[in-house]
Amino acid sequence: MSDIFRIAIVGSGPAGLSAAAHAAKLGISHILLEKTDHLSDTIYKYQKGKHVMATPNQLVLRADIDFDAGKRETILGIWDTQTAEQKINVRLNGEVKAIEGEKGNFTITLTDKSQIRAENVILAIGTQGNPNLVRCPGGDMDHVQYQLDDPGEYVDEHITVIGSGDAGIENALGLAADAAQGNVVTILNRGTDFSKAKGANVKLLMAAADEGRVNVMTETSPNRIERGFLVLDTRDGEAKIACDRVIARMGSAAPRKFIESCGIQFTSEDREAFPKLSPSFETTNAGIFVIGALAGYPLIKHCMNQGYDAVEFINGNTGLKPADEPILAAKFANLPIKKSVDEWLEFIRNNVLILSDLSPLQMREFMLDSEVRFYKTNDIVFEKNAPGSSLFGIAQGKVDIPLPDGRSTGIVIPGGSIFGEVGLVSGRRRGSTIRAIADTVVVEIPRNAILKLMGSVPAVKRAVTRISTERQLLQMFQSGITPSDLAEVLETAEIQSVRAGQAIFKQGEPGDDVFVIRSGSMVVEKTIGGKPVFLSYLPAGNYVGELELFDNGIRKQTVRAAVKSEVIKLNGQAFRRLLEKKPDFGTKARNAMGERIDLASYIEAKKDSFSSVVDMYSNVANFLVDNGVGEATDVLLIDENLCVGCDNCEKACADSHDGISRLDREAGRTFAHLHVPTSCRHCENPHCMADCPPTAIHRGQDGEVYIDETCIGCGNCQRNCPYGVIRMEKEPPKKPSLWTWFLFGKGPGPGEPSHEWAYKNAKGEKAKRAVKCDMCSGIEGGPSCVRACPTGAAIRVAPEEFLTVARLERGEA
């Protein structure tokens, strides 16, 4: 066994290499252990030619080896050269098997059975060797891989990349970079946002999608992998695509068994949890330090700074402040309460419930993306209907929801809790005014930052989900129900994602669980005479399944998702105890149950007398749901029996919107006499909002989804809309008035002007921007298309009002 080293560094990635370089500069005895035959295995395994970014740009780099943005090969070459020049003590092929001992006397055993002694150990091993696996059927097939070394090796293949982080995006772009290779590249994203990826990478991906080089599929996950094909769960149901190769880049987790064998504790039992660390990166086993990706900091600049800092701490520089200290100090500088950066971070972490499981290091990174704000008593945090999708955590004080006259509704949100979750989940405008009722300190977390946090720290996701679920149930049930009344029900709550067409339960099955529709919508059907009959449509904010609570527990109906949805599954017995505990709520629920039972009985009794009408209605209803009406809040329908083809609807739309029509009457699909034209449905969860860089798309107080003047014309909304209702148009020249046209023949006349007229009268080039139906927001009288229809053929309806079998009685099917 060799003499004892002052520091043994395990792992030669950016963090470990930086630590070793600083130890060499300070003359500290050290050894850098790398399990492979080359330095920095994580960077080495990046795909060939990859451009490595040096973000965050505002962060100062502390390191004794150079690093700047550039090609993978260039960076590795510089590090190899400087490692030799600085005489860093490196041992390649030195894989660590075990670490034992205590501070001042650690024994490190390698796989070749040799041993190394050290006073301190720095673990910088990363997590890439422990990737998250594809867990659908076929995930173990030989054409599923978790690493991409050289994109140029693959030619004329259908390749699907699973994962929406930087690694997945960069792999997809690398495989699609050379059109001559002939690859057909698809990338899957389970959600709608690329919140885990750098903004620059997302822009490159969207540009590649525009050029047809990469097929980007959002709200999509693998269902099963077959030889030559991949079956997907999409927002519209199951889909099958050609697939010769799957590259899974879904993140990774710490090698927990090895880390715990070193005497190091984790923050929780979650697979994605990180080791417990002090502000100086020391673990629960004194003398062992963790830095880099294993500490929760995967960005290269962060890793290298930590390597430098850890050596400084070991060398006795306990007063060293992190490189991000000036940035964070500026965020806290204008607050009336004076604390140091560390005190503020600890104060916020300890007092905001959803942040309690973050380590001090994670708090620093988190706060780089967030803002701390102070509000005096009676200050308004935000107004009802204001745009915004950020989340707020209350570190001190409390807020309430005031009435328009200033009186309180009695709804108080205490310190430690959160608010703003409605905008976070749905993208809608603020649902209520929020007012501080004491001197209040809040941390405002941008939507992308909280989504990133929820994706990387499971405890945060659970806390946000629990609070948003509780608020939704309180709002739905009312009847004097308090949070304490919901405690048992919430303990049983389970969030489930349901693909379009999938049933949450079927007629004839046993079951008494209750399902709350969190997002999306459901269709209720009953099999009568061997045929499924459409009974009703239920948007988010309703619940189903309670009919079976008070009988034999056999499902009376089938309930399936109209579109991709989320439901909250509640234990039936816990829900029944809630009904019994709160008589007012029980009465309300029984009345609703009675109405549903009466509706089903009515159809059963009348099936013979108007079976053809029932069949027609079911067919029409299913047609509408299949054409996206199931996720609409307001949809334009045209009765072809009444429509005379005058196009007054289109002309009126254009005249109300600066000469550009927001609808195409002839486009769209028709069933029987009912036509769904190409016009915005104002979806409950608008797809167009998913990736709008300037946040130019909002929902108004009447439910309309509109685009404001900050639109930059990037086209993301047009790409994300599944119904083709968004156009990218240049602002047209101003038209003369209709009277000028009518009396003097000047101008193009009513409706949208021809391209020839617009081109001839345009004054200079104007940038394109997105245009879509805004339900004539701000125009007296409501939608112009409906008002201009001379026969009443055009109507705008909420689907829950239209899609109900009760209309059969009135002959409106």
Steps between C-alpha positions, in 0.01 A plus 500: 500500500634844405549799728190689599380774261349821628218472242381209285269607218275236343391583147677718242202683354492882505447508880770249588749635248453853632550379857820315405634799305448731799657250739802481266526879487490525882759225533260269688579130476221345298399220267234510228338161443330428167345161428552520120815541291429869424409819684150641541297198391169690506623760247688227311168320448332805354418445135780588260504862392264609777509871583546531876338807655649715778184598685388680711664793323489731803686255723872563552720193445738399779743238377867441431427334168339681209143460384292686246224404262625290212519161337528191717829400337657843555408509868629148565825584322556811715431306819738217405777752424451707815475189722846399385642854521376550856629159610166385636543159664261283294442127527305366203322162511459563872142394566395536864327206663468622861580792731543431870632682804455847643621855447880503504531130423295366208585182315394483134493151351516466121363219288854372442514453880763771549434757773554873539495699823379861525411754767209634294302366207324700228237301310445642151374187330185628329192293427529404132579139582154453654248614233124494542377204297218463249242301696237425237467155335792450261722739694764228533532440124845529342420809292431708812813692607585763760803661340578663165869519417513593133184614316681444171493123553127481431368517144148458354342408834177595673635613839291605800658697783317478834574792730447875489811620684820635347645153432190383311472818294871500413485134394198566278667802340824308443320211329309742275787741426598347164208445264720270290494243781131448430396451862139562603532640852218533755531635855240426766405733785260375766387858571454814295794704632871437459558634851812291570687619191696816431312764304761496221453127448121535489528769231728277292255211535204714393697628201578139401130416533410793272747376241356148518822346635356388836148389586419641844222314682376654826257346750629163378656202673598147392234233547698202368801434279478252215752390241496777240225698670425711807144519638428832670247643743418843358253769597265361234537133591729221386729552198757281326815628328789332320801466728830323439676639807401655835740732678380561856634812673266523796745606763684297760525446873782476749662156555328492836617164626866599464448850645316367805771237553736794550291611799322781315131575555253624236236771533217247449420148380414621148714348227583846365598640843845646562744453792460726803768770479621795705562838333864392467397179310580274796279193539360337813828303514745773603799524270315379190388777264263471204511736201372520145200313357487278810434817704218603265704743290543356149612820321873503428566847644329406826698175517834668445429771755408236756823313437700818569288589806514152656881503498497849652269380781721198570801730505343709777342788305165477679409860417494443122175606336363317192541660158128571477505705824489846328207394279297376796597796720353734237167313517473560875649850511176702480306304762424690824616202708879474505653152490803345339456287188540178700250623760247590230539164326455310824207722603316435172583128500376453857185707458366403157360147525573389143869596534574325829666196338745703292863502605677834558676448168175434314353811661776712351437372148124530549523862614702597192177447304261651758426835665425599860240773552371691802141625536366724772162437663220562245738499202363312198725218380305458175154587370232263380531430123860624492725290274752279677601139549761532776456335838533685833624354829435691823815518713350745751157652556171400338266600218128489435254526210308830523160587353476791253398732787807403702329270747660160544340183369630332814745292297842546658819339367748473788876520512677193362234434238488587130266685266482553125477128429197544271707698250780246535279199423264647239673807355183701567501858629505554873172370642490730803652817638759427767564752779755503780329520841828530689850604407578215264808354333439278199726322256368519144598195295471521119305221335804339336695511826228327703442240227873430498498474879198268497676282244823470698377499862206256545409645841432840340271341242309314773456816708379714207267223385351452847434871551353552152284188546372621837411840355320345204293272725413787736387712208295217348335361811449821706204431737703614799781250445836593655852372430483286816184332367694395189797353687396134463387543140828667406699219659341266244531740205687373198563706185452294184566595138239368256557493125226599257241224466617310810229407752554576867232240570258291294136405538462170686836517679516498883626817664404793720797736466413858407686687225542878488578638154811712555562596139353398165148358475302176519218339303230303685345206311252223575462179303137463395386229263858396446605850387694769690272802537656842565344646816702810582825688484684611817780759493763551769358591839244216513515163670367156405473157656291590806191313371639171629566618854157408635406180315670180389812672367452397135568780252183625329675685219825522307707816540782564253733789423391725215858633474819436690400572859605482862274368774529486877404154623343508848432197716125433492462417869692812608280706269183345644614584854545861382142502369373368832711745700376805305119469456472804268758356264334157525164648397660686210677185380184286529305753293764480228493121519123505465518711186749261339295195593182663365679587174617142446156362591334744259716380210441137593122551505493691170747291303233333291295811423789708369789260456596657167520844666713358781732338248528821300569707808767257621667506159495880484630534856784256437586681175529829687716348772725339239547842339633668809179640644573296811774740609328818386348766721334681210456351154353630174251260337310546173169332417535406133120475469482875567828621348457667158874543431492879503831521686370790708660336803848514347452853368377628835793335676748669264330840535518469878871411498688741276421313181618152605236231553546265792283220360471286189136403452555238233790326673438246774291185517128437476277226639134487401406869489749619764823666384804587715683777309864594552472743789653513846337274759648696794621176657485449874877444500613684187775320308602832344608629844741214558810663353444873442837672572358851570190360679283683248205257521248547779151400608255785553236533767232351272715197416632628167856407408667794326841614378624844604728747321820355655487206253841459333380280215700192602223265385512268803128545562418411140708183526347398834136554402356161397206659317677732255316812615802734532644690205826693469414824321653840433291792618294608196471861378203691640187455288268786408167487681208297364312824419797620293496174311120500462467862383823557309633152424825559688668216681461121484150485646376293794696204629866411471678691220673310224874444522541716188324799661688455829835478321428803282395719796753381757739761637831331566568152632324401821587201710260209517306430815256232608128562454206295627143537617470703820118468524485870400625597843418865567245521218147572616246234415728198503652298214454672164472171312187407694344846475559515124336165421161583332350154559622417852713216368809610696502454875766512769447263791674349798509124437351413839191698401468340159608143570218381723241240422235718665487699174334198341177588676504837328580352160841668483708199407 
